[in-house]
Structure formats: structure tokens, C-alpha cells
Amino acid sequence: MQYNNTHMIIMAGGVGSRFWPMSTPDYPKQFIDVMGVGRSLIQLTVDRLKPICPVENMWVVTNEKYISIVKEQIPDMPVDNILAEPEARNTAPCIAYACWKIQKKHPDANIVVTPSDALVINTSEYQRVLSKALSYTSDKNAIVTVGIKPSRPETGYGYIASAEPTSVDEIYKVEAFKEKPNLETAEQYLAAGNYYWNAGIFVWNID
């Protein structure tokens, strides 16, 4: 189900250094067909967002040297929706820049921020979770972040510690965000049962 006031911000400015040598600064992993399915990671991101957001409401924030790659890989995206960063300044400025551009045209927009290089197998569950988060933030002064139930004591991801539930099923208040832990700490997180991998996905209303 698409929401006309929903806008997706796709962060695609990374150089993919941890994926070298397949990923290079000139052609980083988000633009590569990593899975061998004929679609790059950013194309797969757009594909799974289309059921809940029209492509004209999607925005890509990337380094200016990748603009031509984005145009080539997502030809139906409006050119004005491809935002060039003159230099990398990490996540917060990237999001602020895109929100400022969106708010000028769409002051009631509901926003989803997502990385461009995630691998999602269960796309229907992904879409269900995002739709639920969008419904929640549409009339509340809240930011929702997405957590993934951990299957192992992973030390390469950040974690979200959940607190008490809200009035909406599956949505909890956040107790804390945790940086990538060592193995002992990660094992403690799993044992506690209220820690989730941080998916790097955020949802809110632009106001």
C-alpha cells in the first residue's frame, strides 16, 4: 500500500571500504550486483520500497561523483531528487540536508531513512514493518527506529536496547543505543533478550 505523503531518503554516499576489493571508492558496493541477481543493492532497495512509496517520492543522497551512476541505475527517479554531497559528512548532515529539501515542497511528509546497501530477503515483512512505523509516526511526535532480533552475538553491528512497550503492538520505547560491542558484551545482550541489531532505518514526520 502506497502512502502519498511518504518520502524515502536513501543514503548512498559510502565508499564501501569494508567490501574491498569488490567495492572501490570509484564504484562502491551499493552500485554493485553483489547477489548476482542482475540488480545492484541500491536498485534492490528501490524495488522493495516501491510498494509503499512512489519513486517520485524517493530521494538519494550520495557523493557528487556518484550522481551519474545513480541516474544510470535509477532512470525513473526525478533528477532533482538526487542530492549531491560535496564531501562526506556522515549520517546526520546527510539526513538533515534531504529533510530540508523535502520540507520545502512537502511540509507534512512522513519520512523513512534507509541505507542503500542493506540485504533484505523477506521483503514483505520489511514492507509490513515500515508501514506500521509510518502509521505510528504520521500523527505522533516520535521517531521510530527499526531493530532486528539478533541470531548470534554479532560484534560488527550496533545494538538498540528496548524499554517498556508503547500502546502499539511491536513498538517499544528505546532505552539506549549501543556501539559495536566486544564478544562478551554481545553475549550479554543476547542473554538479556531486549537488545536488537540496529538496522540504521529511521521513520518520522518531517515536522
N, C-alpha and C positions, 0 to 999 in steps of 0.2 A: 504493500500500500504506500503510495507516494504522498508526501505532505508538501503542499505548495510553498509553505514558508520555511521549509527545511533547507539548510545550506551545509554542504560538506567542505571542510578545509582539509586538503590532502598535503601533508608535509613531505616534500620530495627534494630537500636540499642537501641531504647527506652524501658523503663521498664513499660510503660503504667500505671503509678501510679494513674492517674485520673479515670481509669476504674476499680479500685479495688472495689469489691473483685473478679470479673470475671477474671481480669488481675492481675497476680502476677509477682514479679521480676524473678521467675524461668520460667514462661510461660506467657509472656506479650501479649497484645491484638492483635498484628499483626499476631500472630500464632494461633488465636482462630477463630472458626466459629461463629462470632458474629451475623451474619444474619440468621443462621440456614439453610444455603443452601448447606452444605456439602463441603464448601471451606473456608479456612481461609482468613483473609484480605490480607495477602501477596500473597496468591495464586490467589485471585481475581485481585490483582494489576498486576501480571504476565500475567494473562489471557487477560486483556484488553490492555496490551502493545504489545502482540504478533502480532496483525495485522500490526504494524508499526515497529517492531524490532524483529529479530530472538532471541530466548532465549540464544543463544551462545554469543550475544552482550549485555546481561543483566548482571549487577553486583549488588551484595547485600553487603552492608557494615553493619556489625552487631557486637554485643559484642561477644567475643570469646566463651562465654558459650552457645550461641545460634547456633553455627555452625552446630551442629548435627541436630537441628530442621530444619534449612534451607535445609540441604541436604535431609532430610526426606520429606519435603513438596514440594521441587522443584527438583526432582531427575534428570531432564534432563538439569539442569544448570551445566556448567563445574565447577568442584571443585575449579579451580584456580580463578574463578570469584566470589567466596565467600570470602570476605575480613574481617578479624577479627581485631577489635579494642581491644587492651589490656585493655583499660578503656575508658569510655565515655568522649568525649571532645566536645560534641555538634556538630552543623551542619557544620561549615566552615572547621574544620580539617577533618571531615568525607569526604566531597566533594573533598578537596584537595588531600587526600590520594588516592581516587578512580581515580581521573583525572590523577594523576602521573602514576598509574599503566596502565591506558588505553593509555596514550600518548606514552608510550614506544613501544607499538605494533601498535597503530593506530594514527599516528600524524595528520590526517585530520578528526578525529572523530567529529561528531555532537553529543552533549550531552544533555540528559534530566535527570534532578534530580527530584525525586519524593519521597514523604513519602510512607511507606509501609502500612499504616493503614487508608488511606482515603476510604470513601464510595462513589462510583460513580454509579449513577443509569443510566444516559444517556451516555452509553459508546461510542456510535457512535459520539456524539458531542465532547466528550473528545478526541477521536482519531482525529477528524477534527481539533480541536484547536491545538493539539500538532503537527500535520503535518504542519499546517500553520506556527507555530513558528519555526519549523525545517527548513522549506523552507526559512524563513526570515534570520535565523542566519547562514545558510550554506555559504553565501558569504558576510556577513557583520560583522563588528567589534562591535557586540552588544550582550547584554544579554536580553532575554525576560523572563518575569515572568507572571504567569497566575493569573488573578483576577476573582473573582466570583461576579456577580451582587447581592448585598445584598437584602434579602427579609424581613429583620427586623433589628432593631437597636441592633445587637448582641454585647455583651461586652466580649465574650470569644475568639474572633478572632482578629488578627492584620488586618490592612487595608492598601490598596495601593491607593494613590491619583494620578489620571491620569492628564496629562497636554495636550498639543496640539497633534493632530494626526500625525502619520508618513505618508509616501507616500503609505502605505499598509493599506487597509481597516481593521478595528478592532484592529489594533496595534497602541498604543499611547505611547508617552514618559511618563516616570514616574516623577511626581513632588516630591513625598515623600512617605516613608514607615512610618506607624503609629503603635505604640504599642497598645495593647488591651485598648480600651477607657472605660470611665465610661458611664452610660446610656445617660446622657445629650449630651456628645460629640458624641456618636454613632448616636443619633437622628440628630445632626447637619450634620454628614457625609451623612446620607441618604437624607436629605433635599438638600444638595449641589449637589448631583447627579453624582459626578465624583469620588466617593470612592467605592472601591471594596474589598471584603474579600480576604485576602492573602492566596492562595491555597498552598503555600510552594513548588511550582513547578517552576523550572528554566531551561532555554534552552539556549545553546550557542555552538559555535565551540571551540574545545579544544585549538586552537592556540591563 
